[in-house]
Amino acid sequence: MRLSIPLEQINGFFFGFKRGRYFPTRRFPPLTSEEQAITDRFHRLYYRRLFSKATAPSEVSWLGHRVLKCPMDMITYQEIITETQPDLIIECGTKFGGSAFFLATICQLVGNGRIVTIDINAPDDPPKHNLITYLTGSSTDAAIVEQVKNMIRPDMRVMVILDSDHRAAHVRRELELYAPLVSSGCYLIVEDGNVNGHPVFPEHGPGPQEAIKDFLATDDRFELDTQRERHLLTLNPGGFLRRKGEAASA
Ligand SMILES: C[S@@+](CC[C@H](N)C(=O)[O-])C[C@H]1O[C@@H](n2cnc3c(N)ncnc32)[C@H](O)[C@@H]1O
């Protein structure tokens, strides 16, 4: 018999803490064109200095592991996980494993959830964490998708993060395969919608934002949650999609 003690109970019993219930609700109006121009200028500066492949592919770390995210987005991810408490987070695009590790530590603190992360290239010496499962293969490969589906039980709250090949056709295919796995009230985050001139890397060509637009034109189960962009700097503009409906209670 497998004895399983919920992480939240372990946190409470051994460390004397539990998550709070303050979830920001203030609605922010859209930026004026002047505010948007300032935000875009800062975005380009940030991207050029800390994130551009030409200079350094992300100078950001979490507990000593390299992460290809900006700190503002990491706070947003933490907020989303704390609010929605996913049981499973599916991440397409592992790279160094730092983002999976980040997500796992947040799940650990929240007291719920685990991560499955997929990459076409096996990461070199990825961070170890009991809550992470690493899968090697293309995110759109039928066998990989099957393996992921087998990890989902009917009562689970599932969240998905798409951060692999950012070309529009690949993202569009991932949306087709993974969007149906996202639970009501949970998030489907499509990363790097900032490329193709939104507002960086104009030479990229059609990318995540173009794929999302096409997806949302044909699928009404999701809504864009632009309030998740309230910290102004996000590498995922137009990429925080929430599946409509209420989340199953935790
Ligand atoms: C932007 S990085 C992921 C960054 C990571 N999520 C983070 O935030 O630290 C993109 C990764 O996607 C992987 N990738 C590219 N094409 C892929 C595919 N078809 N399926 C799965 N992974 C893919 C690349 O090998 C690369 O490691």
The ligand as a Tripos MOL2 file, in Angstrom:
@<TRIPOS>MOLECULE
LIG
   27    29     1     0     0
SMALL
NO_CHARGES

@<TRIPOS>ATOM
      1 C1         13.1170   28.3250  -24.8510 C.3       1 LIG1
      2 S1         13.8230   26.7760  -24.5180 S.3       1 LIG1
      3 C2         12.9420   26.2480  -23.0760 C.3       1 LIG1
      4 C3         13.2510   27.0950  -21.8920 C.3       1 LIG1
      5 C4         12.7570   26.6260  -20.5720 C.3       1 LIG1
      6 N1         11.3480   26.3170  -20.5690 N.3       1 LIG1
      7 C5         13.0070   27.7130  -19.5340 C.2       1 LIG1
      8 O1         12.1180   28.5780  -19.3380 O.co2     1 LIG1
      9 O2         14.0890   27.7210  -18.9430 O.co2     1 LIG1
     10 C6         13.1710   25.8240  -25.8280 C.3       1 LIG1
     11 C7         13.4680   24.3530  -25.7650 C.3       1 LIG1
     12 O3         12.5630   23.7150  -26.6620 O.3       1 LIG1
     13 C8         13.1930   22.5960  -27.1920 C.3       1 LIG1
     14 N2         12.4700   22.1580  -28.4080 N.ar      1 LIG1
     15 C9         12.5970   22.6040  -29.6850 C.ar      1 LIG1
     16 N3         11.7650   21.9540  -30.4880 N.ar      1 LIG1
     17 C10        11.0850   21.0740  -29.7280 C.ar      1 LIG1
     18 C11        10.0770   20.1110  -29.9750 C.ar      1 LIG1
     19 N4          9.6000   19.8900  -31.2100 N.pl3     1 LIG1
     20 N5          9.5980   19.4010  -28.9280 N.ar      1 LIG1
     21 C12        10.0660   19.5840  -27.6850 C.ar      1 LIG1
     22 N6         11.0370   20.4700  -27.3900 N.ar      1 LIG1
     23 C13        11.5310   21.2070  -28.3870 C.ar      1 LIG1
     24 C14        14.6290   23.0240  -27.4210 C.3       1 LIG1
     25 O4         15.4760   21.8870  -27.4530 O.3       1 LIG1
     26 C15        14.8530   23.9440  -26.2100 C.3       1 LIG1
     27 O5         15.5040   23.2410  -25.1670 O.3       1 LIG1
@<TRIPOS>BOND
     1     1     2 1
     2     2     3 1
     3     2    10 1
     4     3     4 1
     5     4     5 1
     6     5     6 1
     7     5     7 1
     8     7     8 2
     9     7     9 1
    10    10    11 1
    11    11    12 1
    12    11    26 1
    13    12    13 1
    14    13    14 1
    15    13    24 1
    16    14    15 ar
    17    14    23 ar
    18    15    16 ar
    19    16    17 ar
    20    17    18 ar
    21    17    23 ar
    22    18    19 1
    23    18    20 ar
    24    20    21 ar
    25    21    22 ar
    26    22    23 ar
    27    24    25 1
    28    24    26 1
    29    26    27 1
@<TRIPOS>SUBSTRUCTURE
     1 LIG1         1 GROUP 0 **** ****
